[in-house]
């Protein structure tokens, strides 16, 4: 059972890590003043959406850690 849990956690964490890294990169590249969308409302929406992606990936990672414990 422990081996199964470890395998499932590994398979969930790999794509989760990629999603989190992509969201952080998008945030860095597209929310800085020089590269932000011209419309401030679009920039704010992009920042909010990327924040949701990042926070939800952290939440799922916490769930996986609890599962393993």
Residue frames as qw, qx, qy, qz and C-alpha x, y, z in Angstrom:
[[0.000, 0.886, 0.463, 0.000, 0.00, 0.00, 0.00],
 [0.323, -0.778, 0.106, 0.528, 2.89, 2.34, 0.80],
 [0.401, -0.113, 0.600, 0.683, 4.45, 1.70, -2.59],
 [0.184, 0.641, 0.662, 0.343, 1.16, 2.48, -4.31],
 [0.164, -0.926, -0.253, 0.229, 0.82, 5.72, -2.34],
 [0.399, -0.570, 0.329, 0.638, 4.36, 6.71, -3.23],
 [0.357, 0.181, 0.682, 0.612, 3.79, 6.00, -6.93],
 [0.068, 0.808, 0.560, 0.171, 0.54, 7.97, -7.01],
 [0.273, -0.871, -0.062, 0.404, 2.15, 10.89, -5.18],
 [0.423, -0.325, 0.486, 0.692, 5.06, 10.90, -7.63],
 [0.267, 0.392, 0.705, 0.528, 2.75, 10.81, -10.64],
 [0.052, -0.900, -0.432, -0.013, 0.67, 13.70, -9.27],
 [0.379, -0.779, 0.057, 0.495, 3.61, 15.83, -8.19],
 [0.502, -0.047, 0.487, 0.713, 5.50, 15.76, -11.51],
 [0.160, 0.597, 0.511, 0.597, 2.82, 17.52, -13.58],
 [0.319, -0.885, -0.328, 0.083, 1.88, 19.65, -10.60],
 [0.520, -0.531, 0.155, 0.650, 5.45, 20.91, -10.36],
 [0.358, 0.195, 0.518, 0.752, 5.48, 21.71, -14.08],
 [0.059, -0.794, -0.516, -0.316, 2.20, 23.65, -13.77],
 [0.432, -0.832, -0.159, 0.311, 3.51, 25.63, -10.80],
 [0.503, -0.318, 0.306, 0.743, 6.77, 26.48, -12.56],
 [0.244, 0.439, 0.564, 0.656, 4.92, 27.56, -15.71],
 [0.191, -0.880, -0.421, -0.111, 2.62, 29.83, -13.70],
 [0.488, -0.707, 0.022, 0.512, 5.58, 31.43, -11.91],
 [0.446, -0.046, 0.446, 0.774, 7.35, 32.01, -15.23],
 [0.092, 0.658, 0.559, 0.496, 4.26, 33.53, -16.81],
 [0.337, -0.882, -0.290, 0.154, 3.85, 35.75, -13.78],
 [0.503, -0.516, 0.195, 0.665, 7.46, 36.94, -13.99],
 [0.362, 0.072, 0.547, 0.751, 7.36, 37.51, -17.74],
 [0.014, -0.524, -0.589, -0.614, 3.93, 39.05, -18.19],
 [0.352, -0.835, -0.423, 0.008, 3.18, 41.00, -15.04],
 [0.483, -0.339, -0.024, 0.807, 6.27, 43.23, -14.94],
 [0.183, 0.769, 0.163, -0.590, 5.63, 46.84, -15.97],
 [0.055, 0.518, -0.566, -0.639, 7.60, 46.50, -19.21],
 [0.128, 0.032, -0.911, -0.391, 5.76, 43.38, -20.40],
 [0.272, 0.359, 0.732, -0.510, 2.33, 43.72, -18.79],
 [0.257, 0.584, 0.688, 0.345, -0.73, 43.89, -21.06],
 [0.123, 0.319, 0.097, 0.935, -1.50, 47.48, -22.13],
 [0.505, -0.573, -0.268, -0.587, -4.87, 47.47, -20.37],
 [0.096, -0.411, 0.691, -0.587, -4.38, 47.61, -16.58],
 [0.793, -0.098, 0.251, -0.546, -7.58, 45.57, -16.10],
 [0.899, 0.287, -0.323, -0.068, -6.11, 42.78, -18.25],
 [0.352, 0.481, -0.666, 0.449, -2.87, 42.88, -16.27],
 [0.424, -0.320, 0.545, -0.649, -4.78, 42.65, -13.00],
 [0.913, 0.056, 0.046, -0.402, -6.89, 39.76, -14.28],
 [0.749, 0.405, -0.507, 0.132, -3.78, 37.91, -15.50],
 [0.074, 0.452, -0.681, 0.572, -2.12, 38.42, -12.13],
 [0.659, -0.194, 0.386, -0.616, -5.23, 37.16, -10.31],
 [0.938, 0.188, -0.142, -0.254, -5.56, 34.07, -12.49],
 [0.600, 0.433, -0.605, 0.293, -1.89, 33.16, -12.16],
 [0.217, -0.414, 0.614, -0.636, -2.21, 33.61, -8.41],
 [0.853, -0.065, 0.182, -0.485, -5.08, 31.12, -8.39],
 [0.868, 0.322, -0.378, 0.004, -3.05, 28.59, -10.37],
 [0.325, 0.473, -0.657, 0.489, -0.09, 28.96, -8.02],
 [0.423, -0.328, 0.535, -0.654, -2.14, 28.75, -4.82],
 [0.914, 0.033, 0.047, -0.401, -4.11, 25.74, -6.04],
 [0.756, 0.368, -0.521, 0.146, -0.94, 23.88, -7.00],
 [0.039, 0.420, -0.683, 0.596, 0.39, 24.51, -3.48],
 [0.687, -0.172, 0.323, -0.628, -2.92, 23.26, -2.04],
 [0.941, 0.177, -0.215, -0.194, -2.81, 20.04, -4.07],
 [0.512, 0.441, -0.641, 0.364, 0.82, 19.51, -3.09],
 [0.283, -0.368, 0.593, -0.658, -0.17, 19.84, 0.58],
 [0.875, -0.017, 0.107, -0.473, -2.91, 17.25, 0.06],
 [0.832, 0.332, -0.442, 0.058, -0.38, 14.86, -1.51],
 [0.191, 0.458, -0.683, 0.536, 1.98, 15.38, 1.43],
 [0.581, -0.239, 0.447, -0.636, -0.85, 14.62, 3.89],
 [0.924, 0.165, -0.163, -0.303, -1.74, 11.52, 1.87],
 [0.650, 0.403, -0.593, 0.251, 1.82, 10.25, 2.17],
 [0.112, -0.410, 0.645, -0.635, 1.91, 10.86, 5.93]]
